[in-house]
Amino acid sequence: MNKIENISFNQNISNEENIISLLKNKRKSLPTQYLYDDLGSKLFEKICDTEEYYLTRTEKQILELNASEIVNEVLPSEIFEFGSGSSKKTKTLIAKVLKKNKKLTYFSFDISVKALKMSYHELDKISENLDVQLIKGDFNNDIKRIKKGKKNRLYLFLGSTLGNFNNKIAINFLKNIANLMNKEDSFLLGVDKVKDEKIINSAYNDRKGITKKFNKNILNVINKKYKLNFKEKNFLHNAKFNSEKSQIEMYLESTVDHSIKLPNNENLNIEKGEKILTEISRKFSENTLSDLFSKANLEIKKNYSDDKKYFSLYLLKSMKYP
Ligand SMILES: C[S@@+](CC[C@H](N)C(=O)[O-])C[C@H]1O[C@@H](n2cnc3c(N)ncnc32)[C@H](O)[C@@H]1O
């Protein structure tokens, strides 16, 4: 396997302070990135295969139907994917590019080493004309350390991962991409759209309980990383659509009064019914998206969707270059 380039900036001390303040806050939360350790990344793959999680199969279908048009439009020599996960869906695009171009460099960028390894194994055997580069980093903190493309780079951000960001972080992230783009570069963004609440709620509450395992696993991750003593059995999985904010909010809800020890040795009391937010997953309307794009200096070139308008792919250009 190719070497993983690690561009993360070591922030262990400030991370520890951050965890303490997030847990002491009246509205408790944990950073979503901690859902993705080795086990979390494997569980996420399983979630993608559940009957209820329409997101992955819908986005895959849109990609398959439109890959030729997208590739003809942008003819990339490089593809750079943020939060690539296993890169399974990206294979369709890569195969189409390789039919047109002799060579392609694919950069898989993820915070999870397991995801990078899965991506490598998914793509390694496709073609000797494909060069797979693995980069470990945080798309919010390390984006400024990413080198610009050499020629016609296509940036990808799929799986509606943008939905995990609040508005301020989303604008900032999209702005950073617009700045990173050269004139000839493009950006393909996959986002989940507003739809019937029942469909959304069941996607985050699958019958097999995989999302529940994925959510609870965050406790093992932070226990290990910050020497905490959270117990899975003290929490239940709670994921509900908040229609006012148009987002799924995924919590761990305490089933008992209990206390945990923080990294600074302070005791933190957690009451029965108290909730810790582990992820938001926003469902976007056309209006919210056009507002985000204009604030981030991005312009829509093309928009692809499925028949039911459940999910959309936006092909974007940076407005830095009129
Ligand atoms: C919702 S999954 C999407 C995976 C894949 N793109 C897909 O469409 O199936 C989010 C991905 O982003 C990665 N991720 C989460 N937080 C991250 C961060 N702060 N920086 C970089 N990658 C991150 C996770 O490891 C995971 O692979």
The ligand as a MOL file (V3000), in Angstrom:
LIG
                    3D

  0  0  0     0  0            999 V3000
M  V30 BEGIN CTAB
M  V30 COUNTS 27 29 0 0 0
M  V30 BEGIN ATOM
M  V30 1 C -20.5040 10.6340 5.9760 0
M  V30 2 S -18.9720 9.8420 5.6890 0 CHG=1
M  V30 3 C -18.9030 9.9120 3.9090 0
M  V30 4 C -17.9390 8.9460 3.3020 0
M  V30 5 C -17.9310 8.9150 1.7620 0
M  V30 6 N -17.5360 10.2010 1.2070 0
M  V30 7 C -19.3030 8.5430 1.2540 0
M  V30 8 O -19.8830 9.3710 0.5310 0
M  V30 9 O -19.7790 7.4510 1.5280 0 CHG=-1
M  V30 10 C -17.8410 11.0780 6.2170 0
M  V30 11 C -16.3710 10.7920 5.9110 0
M  V30 12 O -15.6100 11.9370 6.3260 0
M  V30 13 C -14.5330 11.5320 7.1670 0
M  V30 14 N -14.3500 12.6100 8.1580 0
M  V30 15 C -15.1260 12.9140 9.2270 0
M  V30 16 N -14.6630 14.0020 9.8650 0
M  V30 17 C -13.5500 14.3880 9.1730 0
M  V30 18 C -12.6400 15.4670 9.3140 0
M  V30 19 N -12.7800 16.3540 10.3000 0
M  V30 20 N -11.6330 15.5840 8.4070 0
M  V30 21 C -11.4830 14.6780 7.3800 0
M  V30 22 N -12.3300 13.6310 7.1970 0
M  V30 23 C -13.3470 13.4930 8.0790 0
M  V30 24 C -14.9690 10.2260 7.8060 0
M  V30 25 O -13.8680 9.4440 8.2030 0
M  V30 26 C -15.7800 9.6070 6.6640 0
M  V30 27 O -14.9770 8.8400 5.8140 0
M  V30 END ATOM
M  V30 BEGIN BOND
M  V30 1 1 1 2
M  V30 2 1 2 3
M  V30 3 1 2 10
M  V30 4 1 3 4
M  V30 5 1 4 5
M  V30 6 1 5 6
M  V30 7 1 5 7
M  V30 8 2 7 8
M  V30 9 1 7 9
M  V30 10 1 10 11
M  V30 11 1 11 12
M  V30 12 1 11 26
M  V30 13 1 12 13
M  V30 14 1 13 14
M  V30 15 1 13 24
M  V30 16 1 14 15
M  V30 17 1 14 23
M  V30 18 2 15 16
M  V30 19 1 16 17
M  V30 20 1 17 18
M  V30 21 2 17 23
M  V30 22 1 18 19
M  V30 23 2 18 20
M  V30 24 1 20 21
M  V30 25 2 21 22
M  V30 26 1 22 23
M  V30 27 1 24 25
M  V30 28 1 24 26
M  V30 29 1 26 27
M  V30 END BOND
M  V30 END CTAB
M  END
